[in-house]
Amino acid sequence: MNAEARLARGAVWFYWVAGLSMLNAVLAASGQDWRMVMGMGLTEILSALPKVVTNQMGPAEITFILSGNLIISGIVAGFGYLSLKRHTWAFILGAVLYLLDAGILLLFQDWYSLAFHAYVLYKFFDGIKACFDLRKPPAPTAGPA
């Protein structure tokens, strides 16, 4: 697979993570007790915080959950956008932050979500490698003899 396709396949995972984290936030705000394992640990904490602190789910708590998750998911989607534009720093920073997010899941022993994080991190690192590959100058070709 060429480097351009590998870069895109890695960067698009930022969009998936952002979207699925927002889906989890909507599920939490609607009072559902189940979630998808494909979200972020940070957004899970943010979604659970109002219920733990106030033990209720009123309009203020729902607004807190959705707006906080929207900000975090927007930042993650921004990493995806910048990564697709070949900004290597954004790819690396996004992957490092996602690795730190995996640490949250490790603390809570959320093994399924942690396994998903490992797969996505593999895709991120393949995309980062592709980003570096695209920066290399093309190999010289032999001219006519």
RORO-444983 format. One record per residue: residue in one letter; x, y, z of N, C-alpha, C, O, CB in turn. Coordinates in steps of 0.2 Angstrom, whole numbers, plus 5000, padded with zeros to 4 digits. Each point is the difference from the previous one (the first is absolute). Glycine has a CB too. Layout:
! RORO-444983
AXYZXYZXYZXYZXYZ...
END
This chain:
! RORO-444983
M500449945000499650065000500550065000500550005003498549945003N500850114990500450065000499950045006499650005004500350004984A500650055013500050045006499450055001499850015005501549984994E498550034995499450055000499449965003499650035004500950044986A499449875008499449965002500149995008499550005004500349954984R500850035014500149985007499950065004499849995006501149924991L499450155001499950065004499250015001499850025005501350034990A498549954999499350015001499749955004499550025004500550034985R500249895011499749945004500150015007499649995005500549934986G500550115011500150025007499750065002499750005006501449944993A498950114997499750065003499250005000499850035005501250034990V498749905001499350005001499749975006499550015002500549974986W500549985016499849975006499950065005499649985005501049924993F499750165002499850055004499250025000499750015005501550034994Y498649964994499350014999499549955004499550015003500850054986W499949875010499749955003499950005007499550005003500949934988V500250095012500150005008499550065002499650005005501649964995A498950104997499550065001499349985000499650025004501350064992G498949894998499349994999499749955005499550005003500750024985L500249925013499849955005500050035007499649975004500849944988S500050135010500050035006499450045001499750015006501549994995M498650044994499450045000499449965001499550015004501050084989L499549855004499449955000500049985007499449995003500749974985N500450025015500049985007499750065005499749995005501349934993A499250145000499850065004499250005000499750025005501450044993V498749944996499250004999499749945003499550015003500750044986L500149895011499749955004500050015007499549995004500949934988A500150115011500150025007499550055002499650005005501649974995A498750084996499650065001499249975000499650035003501350054992S499049875001499349984999499849955006499549975000500650054988G500449965016499949965006500149934999499949955004499350134999Q501149904991500249934998500649985005500450035001499249984987D500349925014500649975004500549974996500549975002498750025007W500750004984500549974996500350054996499850054999499549845000R501350094998500450044996500449964995500049945000500150155009M500249944986500449974995500850005003500250055003499049984987V501149925009500749995002500550054996500650005002499249885002M500050154991500450034996500150085001500250034996499449894996G500150105014500150075002500650015004500549965000498350055000M501350055003500650025003499949995008499450015002500950074989G500249915013499950005007499850065003499650015005501349904995L499550154997499850075003499350024999499750025005501550014992T498549954997499350024999499549955005499550035001500850014987E500049905013499649965005499950035007499550005003500949904990I500250125009500050045006499650065000499650015005501649944997L498950094993499650065000499249985000499650045002501450024991S498849895003499349985000499849975007499450015001500749974986A500349995016499849975007500050055006499749995005500749904990L500050175004500150045005499350035003499950005006501250034989P498550005001499450035003499549955004499850025005500250054985K500049875008499649955003500349985007499749995005499949964984V501150055011500449995006499950055005499949995006500949944988V499350145004500050055004499350025002499950015006501150034988T498549965002499350035002499549945000499550015003500850104991N499949835004499549955000499450014996499549975002501049995009Q499550084984499450014996500250024993500650014999498850035011M500149964986500250024993499550054997499549984996501049905002G499650185004499550054998500350044994500549984997499150035015P500150044986500250044994500750035001500450004995498450035003A501449995008500750035001500549944999500550014997499050085011E500449854995500449954999500149974993500549994998499249985014I499750034984500049984993500450054996500449984996498549965006T501050134999500450054997500749995001500550014996498550075005F501249915006500749995001500349944997500650014997499250045014I499949894989500249944996500150024993500649984997498949945011L500050104988500050014993500550064998500449994995498549975005S501250095004500450064998500749985001500550014996498650075006G501149895004500749975001500249954995500650014998499250025014N499849924987500249954995500050034993500549984996499049945011L500150134991500150034994500650044999500450004994498450015005I501550025006500650045000500649954999500450004996499150095011I500549854997500549954999500049974994500549994997499449995015S499550004985500049974994500250044994500249984995498849955010G500850144996500250044995500850014999500250014995498750055007I501449945004500750005000500349944997500550004996499550075014V499749874991500349944997499850004993500549984996499349965014A499750084988499850014992500550054997500249994994498649985008G501450085002500550054997500749964999500350024995499150075011F500849874999500649964998499949964994500549994996499750005016G499249984987499949974993500150044994500349984995498949945011Y500550144995500050054994500850024999500250004994498650045008L501549975003500750034999500549944998500450014996499450085013S500049854993500449944998499949994993500549984996499449975015L499550054986499949994993500350054996500249994994498749975009K501350105000500350064996500849995001500450044999498650035003R501249875001500749985000500450045006500650014999499449964989H499650055017500450035006500249955004499649985004499750134995T501349875001500249945004500050025007499849955004501050024987W499350095011499950015008499349995002500049985006500950114993A498649924997499349995003499949925000499749985005499950134990F500749865000499949925001500349985006499749965004500350034983I500650035014500449985006499750025007499949965004501150044989L498850065007499750035006499349965001499949985006500750134993G499049884996499449975001500149925002499649985005499950104986A501049895007500149935002500350005007499849955003500550024985V500150085014500250005007499550015005499949965005501250084991L498450005002499450025004499649945001499749985005500450144992Y499849844997499649945000500349955004499749965003499950074986L501149965011500349965004499950015008499949965004501050034986L499150085011499950015007499349995002499849985006501050114993D498749924996499349985001500049925002499649985004500050124988A500849865005500049935001500249995007499849955003500550024985G500150075015500249995007499450015004500049965006501150084992I498450005001499450005004499749945000499749975005500250154992L500049854997499749934999500349955004499749955002499950094987L501149965011500449955004499850015007500049955004500950054987L499150065012499850015007499449975002499949975005500750144994F498949904996499349975001499949934998499549975001500150144998Q501049864998500049934998499449994995499749945000500850025011D499550084984499550004995500349964994500350044995499150075009W500749834996500449964995499850004993500450014996499949925014Y499050074989499850014993500150064997500350014994498849915009S500850145001500250064997500750014999500350044996498750015010L501449924999500750014999500349964994500450024997499749995016A499649934985500249974994499850044994500450004995499449895011F499650144994499950054995500550054999500250024995498649965007H501450055004500550065000500649974997500350034996499250025014A500749894991500649974998500050004992500550014997499749925014Y499250044986500050004993500050074997500350014995499049885007V500450165001500050064997500750035000500250044996498549985008L501649975002500750035000500449974995500550034997499449985015Y500049924987500449974994499950044994500450014996499549885009K499450124993499950044994500350075000500250034995498749915004F501150095007500350075000500750004999500350044996498849995012F501349924995500750004999500149984992500650024998499649945014D499450004985500149984993499950074996500450014995499249875007G499950165000499950064997500650055001500250044995498649945006I501550025005500550045001500649984996500450044997499249985015K500649924988500549974995499950024993500550024997499749895011A499250094990499850024993500250074999500250024995498949895004C500750135006500150075000500850024999500250044996498849985011F501449944996500750015000500249974993500550034997499749965015D499549964986500249974993499950054994500350014995499549885010L499650154996499850054995500550065000500050034995498849935006R501650055004500450055001500749994996500450044999499149995012K500749904988500649984997500050034993499549994997500649915011P500550124990500050024993500049934995500249955003500550165000P499049904991499949944996500749974998500550044999498450014997A501149895004500749974998500250024993499550004995500249905012P500950114991500250024994499949944995500149945002500750145003T499049944989499949954995500650004995500350064999498449945002A501549954996500550004995499850034994499449984997501149915008G499950164992499850034994500149964994500349945000499950175006P499749914988500149974994500849994999500450045001498550004994A501349905003500749984999500250024993500649994999499349925009
END
